Every structure is written in C-alpha cells, then in structure tokens.
Amino acid sequence: MCGICGLLSLRGGRADEGLLQRMNSRLVHRGPDGEGRYVDGSVALAMRRLAIIDIDGGDQPIGNEDQTVQVIQNGEIYNYRELRAGLEQRGHTFTTHSDTEVLVHLYEERGPEFLSLLRGMFAIALWDARRRQLLLARDRFGIKPLYYRLGAGELMFASELKAVPPGEIDLDALEAFLAFNAVPAPYTIDRGVRKLPAGHRLLAGADGSLELERFARAGADPAVCPRTDSWTTLAEELRARLRDSVRAHLVSDVPVGVLLSGGIDSSALAALASQEGEGTLSSFSIGFEERSFDELELARLAARRYRTEHHELVLRPDAAALLPEIVEAFDEPFADSAVLPTYLVARLAADHVKVVLSGEGGDELFGGYYTYVADELAPRLEWLSPALLGIAERLPSSSRRVSFDYKAKRFARGLGLPALERHHAWKEIFSSEARAELVNPDRRSWLDPVDLLRARYAETEGADELARLQDVDVGVLMADDLLVRTDRASMAHSLEVRVPFLDTLVADFAFALPRSHKVRGFAKKRLLRSALAPLLPPGIVAGPKRGFSIPAAAWLRGELAPFAREVLAAETIRSHGFFEPRAVTRLLDRHIAREEDLSRQLWGLLSFTLWWEQRSRQAALV
C-alpha cells in the first residue's frame, strides 16, 4: 500500500522535480516506510511506501529488464503469484518478490490490456519510455483513489487531493455534495482536478495525446441470466467463493487483522480469516454509550467463537475535537458521519497491525439495506402515498438508530416517484428544493446530481430492477462514499484496509443471483445469511444490519448542539458566502426542537464549513 504521484509535460518540457518532491511529501502518511522517484525528462514519478509484501525488496518504482517500463502502484494484486509463474515460464526475469513487478512484465506482453488480468485493488502509474506514454489506471470498484489535473501543458496526478495544488471551487461538485454528502466522480471540489473513475485508464503521451476509457465494469450485466441452481448449491458456492477471496486477501508479509462491527459481513471475514490464516487473528471494534447504537456484545460473540485477540474502544461525542482532524485527512467536503468511528477504529487497529480486512460491499451486493426492502414494497403501496405521507409527517422525531419515524417519512416522500428517483430520494441529503433554499444564488449550479445516477442506471437497461439499483449503489454510493471513507480514514493512520467482498469472484456471483435470494418481503441478504449460518453464532446471522454508524441525531440535540451552533453561526455562514444563514439556522432549530431528524443535513453543513475554514487558513499561509 502506498501513495503515488507524478507529472508529465505534454509539450516536451522537463518535469519539475521540486514540485514532485513537494507533492510526495504530502503523502507520507500513506507510506511511512520509504520513498522512491523516477525522472526521465518530461516525466517524473514518485511514491511513498507502506511495506506489506516483499518488505525488503519491494521498493518502487520498479522497472522491467531494460528499465524502459517503470511502474508505481498503490494497492495489492492478489493473483500476482499465478501471474508471475506464467510470466517466468515465458522468459521474464524478476528481481523482487513484489506483487508490483508483475505489472511491468504483463504490460510488455499485453500493453494497456493487461489491466483486465488483475485481481485486486490498485491505482497504477506506468511509464513507457519507448512510446513516451504514461498510463494511469484505477481498479474496477474504485477501492484505491487517483486524482489528476490537466492544465498549462502538464498532467499532474496523485493518490490524494492534498498533493495537487488547489484551484477554484467547482460549484457542480458543491451541488452534488449537498445531494450525496460526498463529491462523486469524476468531480472533485477543485474545478481543475478530476477523479479517475473506477475501472478507467488514462493514456497520456508526451506529445500531448490523451485518451480516457473504461477497461472494466463492476456491476450488473443485462446479458447474464439469473442463476437457477438449487438454494443449497448456491449457498455452498457462495461460501466457497468468500473463502477463496479471504484466502487471497490474507496474502501478506505482515500480520492481518479484521475490523469487526458485529454484523454478518465483518463477522464472516473474522470467521474465514481465522480458519484460513496462520496464528491468532486480531479484531477491532467500536462501541457507543447509546444502547441502540452499541454493537460490542455481538462483536464479542464472533471474537469469542474464533478466539481472536480482540480490541475495543467506546466512542463518546467528542466530534468537536476530532472533526477538524478528519477534515484534514479528507481534503474535500465529506459528510458521511460514519467516518468518525471508522477513523478511530483505524487508529486503534494501526497500533497493532498494518493490514485489516473490512466488510464493505456486502450490503450493496447481497441486498443488506432497508432501501432495497422499500424498493420491493413501493410498487405495491403507491396508491397509499397521500395517506402514508400525512401519517408519517405527524410522527415525532426520534434520536434512535435509523428510527421508524425517519424511515416512514423518507419512504412516504419518495413513494410516488419512478424507481431510480425513488431509490435516490430515500438516501438524498438535500433535495433540489432544499438546495434552492439553502445555497446562495451566486453559488448555485445548473447540475442535477441525479443525472449521474441516471447515466449509471441506463447502462443496465434490461437487467432485473433490484440489480440495477444495487448497481447504481456500487458505482456511485460505494465508490464515492464508503470506499473513500475507508481509504482516507485508514491511510491517515498508515493502515491498509482490504475488502474481500469486492472481489470479482464474489461480486459477479452476487449480481447473477435472483432478486428473491437477496431480498424478499422484509428479509434481507437471504442467501448470504444461509451460506454463513454454519460459521457464525445465530444472533449474528439473524441480527439486523450493523456498521460503524454514530448517534448523530442525539449528539446534535445534546452534547454537540453548542458546537454546531458555534460552527454554523449566522455571521460565519454569511462571511463564507455559500449558504443562506437563515436557512442553516432554521435547520438547526428544527432538529434541536425534534421537529424532524435533520442530522445528516447538519453533519454535511458542519463538514463543509470546517473544510472551508481550514482551506482558507492554508491559503492565507501560502
């Protein structure tokens, strides 16, 4: 695991080595174990290394036999041993035992098409000196990040936005952030910088040529018919595929632990890793003082069953101290409140191990969200929409985890919409009407963020409806929120997180399942629960969805209310110029008065405001 960055002059000039060094110095947290550089006239590559595989010999950049191909990589290639064996049989010479070295030799044989052979998570930069061409690529799920800037005859790229000089605010990105609580690809909050989308590659020549294209897509495939095998056969196959994936994700020259939330996904990883790994597995969990959010007892069930070396931390509402630190780690506005426990459990784990497994992807692939239940129920209840909405709007607001009143209001408000818009409405942070009231007219954008979802949704026309909505979540929500959260929160502590559910071996199987094997009635993750029942305690198999979510609604009505009032004070909001002070104050007042749970909206505004203040302070120092 590493941080990578680099420059390519598109006009035949020389790359700025001083700028390269400054960029690389901003990524030390991603790779505290060493650094490497390669400069060849118009191109300059650099990296920071977190040594996981071939600790002594795996330094980057790594070249081919005649050094005409150079590569730097952030990530892990889990099938590198099989790929290496084939390459050696065909005459290639290896000088390290690193997974990264297979990339240069595969490129020699296949050119850019070699990317389709890789099983793993990666962001890659590869320089072909003969062709004077730079290849940038990102894995099909978008597990590992990669940003790039084009301008002034130069291509600049990096693992994190902080390594790239900032520019003007992208108002389209702001509009999307307010809808999603994260900035979706290809946007970033900086107008001149873009995220390389998941499963895409960018070919850039020193002659100025540029070509961006998708090389792989993770998600639903309309051409694939749902599996018709027996339930028992599919459950056994799923268990075997998960076991294979975990085994591959355990390949490491350092110990591997697991982030254990107490839910079925992370508990399954703990079970399989304990069986497949060597030695005692370390597990790490976060708990809360609020009982409806605390999951430590279920995490302990799995830890006791598999005799892990278990570590726990109870999280209290000290977000006022932590949020500025987290804002620094994320570079751009990011308002998924689950980042708080993720950040702390990563810090806890980093005191003991360098690598952990995490359960991201299980809900999106196997139907773990309540929104999928709502997607199934909605067509049958549309005729009740006006009555349900009237009843739901009169329910008092609760501070409990995903409370009934919150779900009822969301469900009723979206009930009469088309399938995709309805699915988004249940997750949306600020609606278009709310954004119109909130955003200063001078800062408005014409972008409809839902168009990003519509574009993804259109790609799967003809597939099962539930699979299409899951596909949207995999391609947008997961790639731009959950995986960003996990990567930044972990790498801030120099911790590598691996996600075995996001392996094509598992994901392709999940998208080929009939919808009833995922969701039926109020039952979620049906086949997954059945497949994992032999491995886990019944309380975990039958338990509700778990994850590192926080009691934000209660905190913002209690201990964090003064902090929110201070950060979102009318004079502060007015001076920043992005939002209407009265609209922000009204949101705070309504939430604290328990008129409605507006914690997700308020968390977004807190995150953006803290980010903008930090950015302004940094700009003043330049």
C-alpha positions in Angstrom: 0.0 0.0 0.0 1.4 3.4 -1.0 0.8 6.9 -2.0 1.7 7.8 -5.6 2.1 11.0 -7.5 3.7 12.3 -10.7 4.0 14.8 -13.5 4.1 14.6 -17.3 4.9 17.6 -19.5 2.6 17.5 -22.6 4.7 20.0 -24.5 8.1 18.3 -24.5 9.4 20.3 -21.5 11.1 18.9 -18.4 9.1 17.8 -15.4 9.6 19.9 -12.3 11.4 17.7 -9.8 11.0 20.3 -7.0 7.2 20.2 -7.4 7.3 16.4 -7.5 9.1 16.3 -4.2 6.6 18.7 -2.6 3.8 16.6 -3.8 5.3 13.4 -2.5 5.9 14.9 0.9 2.2 15.4 1.3 1.6 11.6 1.1 4.0 10.5 3.9 1.1 9.1 5.9 0.2 6.7 3.1 3.7 5.3 3.1 5.9 6.0 6.1 8.3 3.1 5.3 10.2 4.6 2.4 10.0 6.6 -0.8 11.1 6.3 -4.4 11.4 8.5 -7.5 11.9 8.2 -11.2 12.7 11.1 -13.6 13.1 10.9 -17.3 12.9 14.3 -18.9 9.3 15.1 -19.4 8.0 12.5 -16.8 8.6 12.3 -13.1 7.1 9.6 -10.8 7.2 9.4 -7.0 5.8 7.2 -4.3 5.6 6.7 -0.5 5.7 3.0 0.6 3.8 1.1 3.3 5.7 -2.2 3.1 3.3 -5.1 3.1 4.7 -7.7 0.5 8.4 -8.2 0.0 9.3 -5.8 2.7 13.0 -5.7 2.0 12.9 -5.9 -1.8 9.7 -4.3 -3.0 10.7 -0.7 -3.3 9.2 1.3 -6.1 9.4 2.4 -8.9 10.0 -1.0 -10.3 11.3 -1.5 -13.9 11.4 -4.2 -16.5 14.6 -5.9 -17.6 15.9 -3.0 -19.6 14.3 -0.3 -17.5 12.2 1.1 -20.4 9.0 0.4 -18.4 8.6 1.9 -14.9 5.6 1.5 -12.6 4.4 2.8 -9.2 1.3 1.3 -7.6 -1.0 2.0 -4.7 -2.7 -1.3 -3.8 -2.3 -5.0 -3.8 -2.6 -7.6 -6.7 -3.9 -10.7 -5.1 -3.3 -13.1 -8.1 0.3 -11.9 -8.6 1.8 -15.3 -7.8 -0.2 -17.0 -10.5 0.6 -14.2 -13.0 4.3 -14.3 -12.1 4.5 -18.1 -12.6 3.1 -17.7 -16.1 5.4 -14.8 -16.9 8.5 -16.7 -15.7 7.6 -19.6 -17.9 7.5 -17.2 -20.9 11.0 -16.0 -20.1 10.6 -12.9 -18.0 13.2 -12.2 -15.3 12.1 -11.0 -11.9 14.4 -9.2 -9.4 11.9 -8.9 -6.5 9.1 -10.9 -4.8 6.8 -7.9 -5.0 3.3 -8.0 -6.5 4.1 -4.7 -8.3 6.8 -6.3 -10.5 4.3 -8.4 -12.4 2.7 -5.2 -13.8 5.7 -4.2 -15.9 6.1 -7.7 -17.4 2.3 -8.0 -18.1 2.4 -4.6 -19.8 5.3 -5.8 -22.0 3.2 -8.7 -23.2 -0.3 -7.1 -23.4 0.1 -3.4 -23.4 -2.7 -1.5 -21.6 -4.9 -4.5 -21.9 -3.0 -6.2 -19.1 -5.3 -4.4 -16.6 -8.1 -6.8 -17.2 -6.0 -9.7 -15.8 -5.5 -8.1 -12.4 -7.4 -9.3 -9.3 -7.0 -6.7 -6.6 -7.3 -3.1 -5.6 -5.0 -0.6 -7.3 -4.2 2.8 -8.6 -1.3 2.5 -11.1 1.0 4.8 -12.9 3.2 3.2 -15.6 5.7 5.0 -17.9 6.6 3.5 -21.3 9.9 5.2 -22.2 9.9 3.9 -25.8 6.4 5.2 -26.6 6.9 8.3 -24.3 3.5 7.4 -22.9 2.1 7.4 -19.3 -0.7 5.0 -18.3 -2.9 5.8 -15.3 -5.4 3.2 -14.1 -7.8 2.5 -11.2 -9.3 -0.8 -10.2 -12.8 -1.7 -11.3 -14.5 -1.0 -8.0 -12.6 2.2 -7.2 -11.1 0.9 -4.0 -8.0 2.9 -4.4 -8.1 6.6 -5.3 -6.4 8.5 -8.1 -6.8 12.3 -8.9 -5.4 14.1 -11.9 -5.1 17.7 -13.1 -4.7 18.8 -16.7 -3.6 22.4 -17.4 -0.8 24.6 -18.7 0.6 21.8 -20.8 1.0 19.4 -17.9 -0.6 16.3 -16.5 -0.4 16.0 -12.7 -1.7 13.1 -10.7 -1.7 11.9 -7.0 -3.4 9.5 -4.6 -4.9 12.3 -2.7 -6.1 15.8 -3.5 -3.8 17.4 -0.9 -0.8 16.6 -3.1 -2.2 18.6 -6.1 -2.1 22.5 -5.9 -5.7 23.7 -5.2 -7.8 25.7 -7.6 -11.2 27.4 -7.6 -14.3 25.7 -6.1 -16.3 23.6 -8.5 -19.9 24.6 -8.0 -21.2 21.5 -9.7 -19.2 19.5 -7.1 -20.8 21.5 -4.3 -24.2 20.8 -5.7 -23.5 17.1 -5.9 -22.0 17.1 -2.3 -25.2 18.6 -0.9 -27.2 15.8 -2.6 -24.9 12.9 -1.7 -22.8 14.1 1.3 -19.8 13.3 -0.8 -18.3 14.5 -4.1 -18.9 11.9 -6.8 -16.5 11.0 -9.6 -15.4 12.5 -11.9 -15.8 15.7 -9.9 -13.7 17.0 -7.1 -14.2 20.2 -5.1 -11.4 21.8 -7.2 -12.7 22.7 -10.6 -9.4 21.8 -12.4 -9.0 18.4 -10.7 -10.8 15.2 -11.6 -11.1 11.7 -10.1 -10.1 9.0 -12.4 -13.4 6.9 -12.4 -13.4 3.3 -11.2 -12.3 0.8 -13.9 -10.9 3.5 -16.2 -7.5 4.2 -17.6 -5.9 7.4 -18.9 -3.2 7.2 -21.6 -1.2 10.4 -21.9 1.6 11.0 -24.4 4.5 13.4 -24.1 3.2 14.7 -27.5 0.0 15.9 -25.8 -2.2 13.0 -26.8 -4.9 11.9 -24.3 -7.3 9.0 -24.2 -9.6 8.2 -21.3 -11.6 4.9 -21.5 -13.2 2.3 -19.3 -11.4 -1.1 -19.2 -13.6 -2.9 -16.7 -17.0 -2.5 -15.1 -18.1 -3.9 -11.8 -21.8 -4.4 -11.5 -25.0 -5.8 -13.1 -24.8 -7.3 -16.6 -28.1 -7.4 -18.5 -26.6 -10.2 -20.6 -26.3 -12.5 -17.6 -29.3 -14.6 -16.8 -30.1 -15.2 -13.1 -28.8 -18.4 -11.6 -31.3 -21.3 -11.4 -29.2 -23.7 -9.2 -30.7 -25.0 -6.0 -30.6 -22.9 -2.9 -28.1 -25.4 -1.2 -25.8 -25.4 -4.2 -25.7 -21.6 -4.4 -25.1 -21.3 -0.6 -22.2 -23.7 -0.8 -20.8 -21.9 -3.8 -21.0 -18.6 -2.1 -19.3 -19.8 1.0 -16.5 -21.3 -1.2 -16.1 -18.0 -3.2 -15.9 -16.0 0.0 -13.4 -18.4 1.5 -11.3 -18.1 -1.7 -11.4 -14.3 -1.6 -10.5 -14.1 2.1 -7.6 -16.5 1.4 -6.3 -14.3 -1.4 -6.7 -11.1 0.7 -4.6 -12.6 3.5 -1.5 -12.8 1.4 0.9 -10.5 3.2 4.3 -10.5 4.8 2.9 -8.7 7.9 0.0 -9.7 10.2 -3.6 -9.1 9.0 -6.5 -8.2 11.4 -10.2 -7.6 10.9 -12.5 -4.6 11.6 -15.3 -6.3 13.4 -18.7 -4.4 13.7 -20.8 -7.3 14.9 -22.7 -7.6 11.7 -22.8 -10.6 9.4 -20.3 -9.3 6.8 -17.4 -8.4 9.2 -18.1 -11.5 11.3 -17.9 -13.7 8.3 -14.5 -12.2 7.5 -13.3 -12.9 11.0 -14.5 -16.5 10.8 -12.9 -17.2 7.5 -9.7 -15.4 8.2 -9.3 -17.3 11.5 -9.7 -20.6 9.6 -7.5 -19.7 6.6 -4.8 -17.6 8.3 -1.9 -18.5 10.5 -1.6 -17.6 14.1 -4.1 -15.6 16.2 -6.3 -13.1 14.3 -6.6 -9.6 15.8 -10.0 -7.9 15.7 -11.0 -4.3 16.4 -14.4 -2.9 17.3 -16.1 0.4 18.2 -18.9 0.8 20.7 -21.2 3.6 21.9 -22.7 4.7 25.2 -26.1 5.0 23.4 -27.6 1.5 23.7 -29.4 1.5 20.3 -26.1 2.1 18.6 -23.8 -0.1 20.7 -22.8 -3.4 18.9 -19.9 -4.5 21.1 -21.7 -7.6 22.5 -22.3 -9.0 19.0 -18.7 -8.3 18.0 -17.6 -10.1 21.2 -19.7 -13.2 20.1 -17.7 -13.5 17.0 -14.4 -12.7 18.7 -15.0 -15.4 21.4 -16.1 -18.0 18.8 -12.9 -17.6 16.8 -10.6 -16.8 19.7 -9.4 -13.5 18.2 -7.2 -11.1 20.0 -10.0 -8.6 20.5 -9.6 -4.8 21.0 -12.4 -2.4 21.7 -13.0 1.3 22.0 -16.1 3.1 23.3 -16.8 6.3 21.3 -18.2 9.4 23.1 -19.5 12.6 21.4 -16.1 14.4 21.2 -16.6 15.2 17.5 -15.7 18.8 18.2 -12.1 17.7 18.8 -12.0 15.1 16.1 -13.8 16.7 13.1 -11.0 19.2 12.2 -8.5 16.4 12.2 -10.7 14.3 10.0 -11.4 17.2 7.6 -7.6 17.5 7.2 -7.4 13.8 6.2 -10.2 14.1 3.5 -9.1 17.2 1.5 -12.6 17.9 0.2 -16.0 18.1 1.9 -17.1 14.6 3.1 -20.0 14.2 5.4 -20.7 10.6 6.0 -20.8 10.7 9.8 -19.7 7.1 10.0 -16.2 8.4 9.2 -15.8 9.2 12.9 -15.9 5.6 14.2 -14.1 4.4 11.1 -11.3 6.9 11.7 -11.0 5.8 15.4 -11.2 2.1 14.8 -8.5 2.5 12.1 -6.3 4.4 14.7 -6.9 1.6 17.2 -6.0 -1.1 14.7 -2.9 0.7 13.5 -1.4 0.4 17.0 -1.4 -3.4 16.4 -1.3 -4.3 12.7 -0.6 -2.8 9.3 -3.4 -4.6 7.4 -7.0 -5.3 8.2 -10.0 -6.8 6.4 -13.3 -4.9 6.3 -16.8 -5.8 5.1 -17.5 -3.0 2.6 -19.6 -4.2 -0.3 -21.7 -6.9 1.4 -24.8 -4.7 1.7 -24.6 -3.4 -1.9 -24.0 -6.9 -3.4 -26.3 -9.1 -1.4 -29.2 -6.7 -0.5 -28.4 -5.5 3.0 -30.0 -2.1 3.0 -33.6 -1.2 4.1 -33.9 0.8 0.9 -33.9 -2.4 -1.0 -36.8 -3.6 1.0 -38.5 -0.3 0.3 -37.7 -0.7 -3.4 -39.5 -4.0 -3.4 -42.6 -2.8 -1.4 -43.1 0.6 -3.1 -44.8 -0.6 -6.4 -47.5 -2.3 -4.3 -48.1 0.7 -2.0 -48.0 3.6 -4.4 -51.8 4.0 -4.1 -51.4 4.7 -0.4 -48.9 7.5 -0.9 -51.0 10.6 0.2 -52.4 8.8 3.3 -49.0 7.5 4.3 -47.3 10.8 3.8 -49.9 12.5 6.0 -49.4 10.0 8.8 -45.6 10.0 8.5 -45.3 13.8 8.7 -47.1 13.8 12.0 -44.7 11.3 13.7 -42.4 12.8 16.4 -38.7 12.7 15.7 -36.6 10.2 17.5 -32.8 10.0 18.0 -32.6 6.2 17.8 -30.7 4.4 15.1 -32.5 4.8 11.7 -35.7 5.4 13.7 -39.1 4.4 12.5 -40.2 8.0 12.0 -37.2 8.7 9.9 -37.8 5.7 7.7 -41.5 6.3 7.4 -41.1 9.9 6.3 -38.4 9.1 3.8 -40.5 6.2 2.4 -43.7 8.2 2.1 -42.0 11.2 0.4 -40.4 9.0 -2.3 -43.3 6.6 -2.9 -44.8 8.2 -6.0 -41.5 8.6 -7.9 -40.0 6.5 -10.7 -37.8 3.6 -9.5 -34.4 5.3 -9.6 -35.6 8.7 -8.4 -37.5 7.0 -5.6 -34.4 5.0 -4.6 -32.3 8.2 -4.5 -35.0 10.1 -2.6 -34.7 7.6 0.3 -30.9 8.4 0.5 -30.9 12.1 -0.6 -29.4 14.6 1.8 -30.7 17.9 0.4 -33.4 17.7 -2.2 -33.3 20.1 -5.2 -35.9 22.3 -3.5 -33.9 22.3 -0.2 -30.7 23.2 -2.1 -32.5 26.1 -3.8 -33.4 27.5 -0.4 -30.0 26.8 1.2 -27.4 27.9 -1.4 -26.6 31.5 -2.1 -27.9 32.3 -5.6 -24.4 33.3 -6.7 -23.1 29.8 -5.8 -25.8 27.8 -7.5 -25.1 25.3 -10.2 -27.3 24.0 -13.0 -26.1 20.4 -12.4 -28.8 17.9 -11.5 -26.7 15.4 -9.4 -29.3 12.7 -10.1 -28.2 12.7 -13.7 -25.0 10.9 -12.5 -27.2 8.1 -11.2 -29.4 8.1 -14.3 -26.3 7.7 -16.5 -25.2 4.6 -14.5 -28.8 3.3 -14.4 -29.1 3.5 -18.2 -26.2 1.2 -18.6 -28.1 -1.8 -17.2 -31.3 -1.5 -19.1 -32.9 -4.9 -19.4 -31.5 -6.3 -16.1 -33.5 -7.1 -13.0 -34.8 -3.9 -11.3 -33.3 -4.6 -7.9 -29.9 -5.5 -9.5 -30.0 -2.2 -11.4 -30.5 -0.2 -8.2 -27.7 -2.2 -6.5 -25.5 -1.5 -9.5 -26.1 2.3 -9.0 -25.1 2.0 -5.4 -21.9 0.0 -6.3 -20.9 2.5 -8.9 -21.7 5.8 -7.1 -22.5 5.4 -3.4 -19.9 2.8 -2.6 -17.2 4.1 -4.9 -17.5 7.8 -3.9 -18.6 7.5 -0.2 -17.9 4.2 1.5 -14.6 3.4 -0.1 -13.4 7.0 0.2 -14.3 6.9 3.8 -12.4 3.7 4.4 -9.4 4.6 2.4 -8.8 8.1 3.9 -9.7 7.1 7.5 -7.3 4.2 7.4 -4.4 5.7 5.4 -4.4 8.7 7.7 -3.0 6.1 10.2 -0.9 4.2 7.7 -3.2 1.3 7.8 -4.1 -0.8 4.8 -7.7 -2.0 4.5 -8.7 -4.9 2.2 -12.3 -5.6 1.2 -12.8 -9.3 0.3 -16.4 -8.8 -0.7 -15.2 -6.5 -3.5 -13.6 -9.3 -5.4 -14.9 -10.1 -8.9 -15.2 -13.8 -7.8 -17.7 -12.7 -5.2 -19.3 -9.7 -7.0 -20.0 -11.4 -10.3 -21.7 -14.2 -8.3 -23.9 -11.8 -6.3 -25.1 -9.9 -9.4 -26.1 -13.2 -11.0 -28.5 -14.1 -8.1 -32.3 -13.9 -8.5 -33.7 -11.0 -6.5 -35.5 -13.3 -4.1 -32.2 -14.7 -3.0 -31.2 -11.2 -1.8 -34.5 -9.5 -0.7 -37.9 -10.9 -0.2 -40.5 -9.1 1.9 -38.6 -7.6 4.9 -35.9 -10.3 4.8 -32.5 -9.0 3.5 -29.3 -10.8 2.5 -31.2 -14.1 2.4 -28.7 -16.3 0.6 -25.7 -14.7 2.3 -27.2 -15.4 5.7 -27.9 -19.0 4.8 -24.4 -19.5 3.4 -22.8 -18.2 6.5 -25.1 -19.8 9.1 -22.7 -22.8 9.7 -19.9 -20.3 10.5 -21.5 -17.8 12.8 -23.5 -17.6 16.1 -27.3 -17.4 15.4 -27.5 -14.0 17.0 -25.3 -12.6 14.3 -26.8 -14.5 11.4 -30.3 -13.3 12.3 -29.3 -9.9 13.6 -30.1 -6.5 11.9 -27.6 -4.6 9.7 -24.6 -3.5 11.6 -21.9 -0.9 10.8 -19.8 1.9 12.2 -22.7 4.4 12.3 -23.0 7.0 15.1 -25.8 8.5 17.1 -25.5 11.8 15.3 -29.2 12.9 15.8 -28.9 12.5 19.6 -25.4 14.2 19.8 -26.6 17.2 17.8 -29.5 17.6 20.2 -27.3 17.2 23.2 -23.5 17.5 23.7 -22.7 18.6 20.2 -25.5 21.2 19.9 -23.3 24.1 21.2 -20.5 23.1 18.8 -22.9 23.1 15.9 -24.4 26.5 16.9 -20.8 27.9 17.0 -19.6 26.4 13.7 -22.8 27.3 11.9 -23.3 30.7 13.4 -25.1 33.1 11.0 -22.2 35.5 10.8 -19.8 32.7 9.9 -22.1 31.3 7.2 -22.7 34.8 5.8 -18.9 35.5 5.6 -18.2 32.3 3.7 -20.9 33.2 1.1 -22.0 29.7 0.1 -25.2 29.3 2.1 -28.2 31.4 3.3 -27.7 32.0 7.1 -31.4 31.9 7.8 -31.8 28.5 6.1 -29.0 27.0 8.1 -30.3 28.4 11.4 -33.8 27.0 10.6 -32.4 23.5 10.0 -30.6 23.6 13.4 -33.7 24.9 15.2 -36.0 22.3 13.7 -33.6 19.5 14.5 -32.9 20.5 18.1 -36.7 21.1 18.6 -37.3 17.5 17.5 -39.5 18.6 14.6 -37.5 16.3 12.3 -34.3 14.4 12.2 -32.0 16.6 10.1 -28.7 15.2 11.4 -27.4 14.2 8.0 -28.0 17.6 6.6 -26.4 19.3 9.6 -23.4 17.0 9.5 -22.9 17.9 5.9 -23.0 21.6 6.7 -20.6 21.2 9.6 -18.2 19.2 7.5 -18.3 21.7 4.6 -17.9 24.7 6.9 -15.0 23.2 8.8 -13.4 22.2 5.5 -13.7 25.7 4.0 -12.3 27.4 7.1 -9.3 25.0 7.0 -8.8 25.6 3.3 -8.9 29.4 3.9 -6.3 29.2 6.6 -4.0 27.2 4.5 -4.4 29.6 1.6 -3.5 32.5 3.8 -0.2 30.8 4.7 0.9 30.4 1.1 
